C-alpha cells in the first residue's frame, strides 16, 4: 500500500527554536511520520482519498534545551494523532 501525505502548512508556535532549526525540525517530523505510518496495519483508515482542511493536534511539552530532532518527534506524534481524529 502506498500512502501519500501532503501537509500544506504546519504551524508550531512557542517552541524554543531559531529560524536556522527549521530544516532539522522538518526532517525529524517527516522521518517520524513516515515511521508511524509505515507501522500501521492497512485498514479502513487509509482506504479512500481524504482531504482534511484543518486538524488540530494536541499540545506538546518541550524543555528549553530540547533539540530540533527531539521536538520533531513529539510534533510528528501529535500530528499523527490528529490525523486519526480528523477522519
Secondary structure, 3 states (H helix, E strand, C coil): CCCCCCCCCCCCCCCCCCHHHHHHHHHHHHHHHHHHHHHCCCCHHHCCCCCCCCCCCCCCCCCCCCCHHHHHHHHHHHHHHHHHHHC
